[in-house]
């Protein structure tokens, strides 16, 4: 998939090939919805709590005798039907936290990235290196890039000049790429991302890239058929003495 690469002056530098498994996969609404519910539930503190009739102070004595008063029967002035009494089925301290497999979280993120690329809501910047840490400069940059009022700026690492320049702008957020998730993308309209951040994103979330890394780690130096003995030296499998197998 090809997208335009721009500089901070708003000029198109060239066309770059972005990873297809990050910006070109079909949208999976079920996975994205599940991820959004998880992120929103995990933001809840769960600290709301109300006292039941047993937790409210007072009410230990029966207000009046059971019979021959002409009034209704009551055993405590802290009953839920009394003013100042306990709460029936009130909220209690609880955890709303939900879990989601890592592969599903990554899939939801890649689905939202792909949908934003199809909707022309992704702007790729070569670098923010020449940007001063001033609000005026960031406002001018976003204006020449022709982005909307809700913008998420993603860089490879946390860049102080970008953070300082965008700090006072309304509806403009900055984030390093390793903290990016589906919720942050869905809450903002336009994504402005650097070319280095895309490279880092491919290392983090691309399934093809992770498979290639695993194959390299499983075969050191690209030499198959090697194993480590007890002292840590790599020796060929055909050189291992079968009589030593199982010895300690």
C-alpha positions in Angstrom: 0.0 0.0 0.0 1.3 3.4 -1.0 0.8 6.7 0.9 2.2 10.2 0.4 5.2 11.2 2.6 5.1 14.9 3.6 7.4 17.3 5.5 6.5 19.8 8.2 6.1 22.5 5.5 3.2 20.4 4.0 5.0 19.5 0.8 4.8 16.0 -0.6 8.3 14.5 -0.6 7.6 11.1 -2.2 5.4 8.0 -2.1 6.3 5.4 0.4 5.2 1.8 0.7 3.6 1.1 4.1 3.2 -2.4 5.4 0.1 -4.1 4.1 -0.5 -6.0 7.3 -0.7 -2.8 9.2 -2.6 -0.5 6.8 -4.4 -2.9 4.4 -6.3 -5.5 6.3 -10.1 -5.7 6.4 -12.0 -4.2 9.2 -13.2 -6.6 11.9 -15.9 -4.8 13.8 -16.4 -7.6 16.4 -12.7 -7.5 17.5 -12.6 -3.7 17.5 -15.8 -3.5 19.6 -14.4 -6.0 22.1 -11.2 -4.0 22.4 -13.0 -0.8 23.0 -15.2 -2.3 25.7 -12.0 -3.7 27.4 -10.2 -0.3 27.3 -13.2 1.6 28.6 -13.9 -1.0 31.4 -10.3 -0.9 32.5 -10.5 2.9 32.9 -13.2 2.5 35.6 -12.0 2.8 39.2 -14.7 0.8 40.8 -14.6 2.8 44.0 -18.3 3.6 44.4 -19.7 2.1 47.6 -22.9 2.5 49.6 -23.6 1.3 53.1 -26.1 -1.5 53.7 -28.4 -1.5 56.8 -25.8 -3.5 58.7 -23.1 -0.9 58.0 -25.0 2.3 58.9 -24.3 3.5 62.4 -27.2 3.2 64.9 -30.4 1.3 64.7 -29.5 -1.4 67.2 -32.6 -1.0 69.3 -36.1 -1.8 68.2 -37.9 1.6 67.8 -41.1 0.4 69.4 -42.7 -2.8 70.6 -44.1 -5.2 68.1 -47.8 -5.0 68.9 -50.6 -2.7 70.3 -49.1 0.6 69.1 -51.2 1.1 66.0 -48.1 1.7 63.9 -46.3 -0.5 61.4 -43.8 -3.2 62.6 -40.2 -2.1 62.6 -37.0 -3.6 64.0 -34.5 -0.9 63.2 -34.4 2.7 62.2 -31.7 1.9 59.7 -33.9 -0.1 57.5 -33.7 0.8 53.8 -37.3 2.2 53.9 -36.3 4.7 56.6 -34.8 8.1 56.0 -31.1 7.7 56.9 -31.2 4.0 56.6 -29.1 1.7 54.5 -29.2 1.2 50.7 -30.7 -1.9 49.1 -28.5 -3.4 46.4 -26.2 -0.4 46.4 -22.8 -0.3 44.6 -19.8 -1.9 46.3 -16.1 -1.9 45.7 -15.4 -4.1 42.6 -13.0 -4.5 39.8 -14.2 -3.9 36.2 -11.0 -5.1 34.7 -11.1 -7.2 31.5 -8.4 -9.1 29.7 -7.9 -9.6 26.0 -5.3 -11.8 24.2 -2.4 -9.9 22.8 -3.0 -11.0 19.3 -6.6 -9.7 19.4 -5.5 -6.4 20.8 -2.9 -6.1 18.0 -5.5 -7.1 15.4 -7.9 -4.4 16.6 -5.2 -1.8 16.4 -4.3 -2.9 12.8 -7.9 -2.9 11.8 -8.3 0.7 13.0 -5.1 1.8 11.3 -6.2 0.2 8.0 -9.7 1.9 8.2 -8.1 5.3 8.8 -5.8 4.8 5.8 -8.8 3.9 3.6 -10.6 7.0 4.9 -7.6 9.2 4.1 -7.2 10.1 7.8 -3.5 9.1 8.0 -0.7 11.7 7.3 2.9 10.5 7.2 5.6 13.0 8.2 9.3 12.4 7.5 10.4 14.0 10.7 9.7 16.6 13.3 13.4 17.4 13.7 13.1 21.0 12.5 10.2 21.8 14.7 10.7 24.2 17.6 8.9 23.5 20.8 6.5 26.4 20.4 2.7 26.2 20.1 2.7 28.6 17.2 4.9 26.4 15.1 2.8 23.3 15.7 -0.4 25.2 14.9 1.2 26.3 11.6 2.4 22.8 10.8 -1.0 21.3 11.4 -2.6 24.0 9.2 -0.4 23.4 6.2 -0.9 19.6 6.6 -4.7 20.3 6.3 -5.7 18.1 9.2 -8.9 18.4 11.3 -9.3 19.7 14.7 -8.9 16.3 16.4 -5.3 15.1 15.8 -3.2 12.3 17.3 0.6 12.8 16.7 2.6 9.6 17.0 6.4 9.5 17.0 8.9 6.7 17.5 9.9 7.9 20.9 8.7 10.7 23.2 10.1 13.9 21.5 10.1 16.9 23.9 9.8 19.5 21.2 6.7 17.9 19.8 5.1 17.4 23.2 5.8 21.1 24.2 4.6 22.4 20.9 1.3 20.5 21.0 0.6 20.7 24.8 -1.5 23.9 24.7 -3.4 23.1 21.5 -7.0 21.9 22.0 -7.8 18.4 20.7 -4.2 17.7 19.8 -2.5 14.7 21.5 1.0 13.3 21.3 2.0 9.7 21.9 5.0 7.4 21.4 4.2 4.5 19.1 4.7 1.8 21.7 1.7 3.2 23.7 -0.6 3.3 20.7 -3.8 1.3 20.9 -7.2 1.0 19.2 -9.0 3.3 21.7 -6.5 6.2 21.2 -7.0 6.0 17.4 -10.8 5.8 17.6 -11.1 8.8 19.9 -9.2 11.0 17.4 -10.1 11.8 13.8 -6.7 12.2 12.1 -3.5 10.3 12.7 -0.2 12.1 12.0 2.7 9.6 12.3 6.4 9.8 11.5 8.1 7.4 9.1 10.3 6.1 11.9 7.2 5.4 14.0 5.8 3.2 11.2 9.0 1.2 11.1 8.8 0.7 14.8 5.1 -0.2 14.6 6.0 -2.9 12.0 8.5 -4.3 14.5 5.9 -4.3 17.3 2.7 -5.5 15.6 3.3 -6.9 12.2 2.7 -10.7 12.4 5.1 -11.3 9.4 7.8 -9.4 11.1 7.4 -11.3 14.4 7.5 -14.7 12.6 10.8 -13.8 10.9 12.3 -12.6 14.2 11.3 -15.9 15.9 12.9 -17.9 13.2 16.2 -16.0 13.6 16.1 -16.5 17.3 15.5 -20.2 17.1 18.4 -20.7 14.7 21.5 -18.8 15.9 23.9 -17.7 13.2 21.5 -19.2 10.6 23.0 -22.7 11.2 20.3 -25.4 11.6 20.9 -28.6 13.5 22.8 -27.0 16.4 22.1 -27.5 20.1 23.7 -26.4 23.3 25.3 -28.9 25.7 25.5 -28.6 29.4 28.4 -26.1 29.4 26.7 -23.9 26.9 28.8 -24.6 23.8 27.0 -25.2 20.5 27.7 -28.5 19.0 26.2 -30.3 16.0 23.5 -32.8 16.8 25.3 -35.7 15.0 28.3 -35.1 17.3 26.4 -35.7 20.5 27.3 -39.0 22.1 24.1 -41.1 22.5 25.5 -42.7 25.6 25.7 -39.4 27.4 22.0 -38.7 26.9 20.2 -38.7 30.3 23.5 -38.4 32.3 23.7 -35.7 34.9 
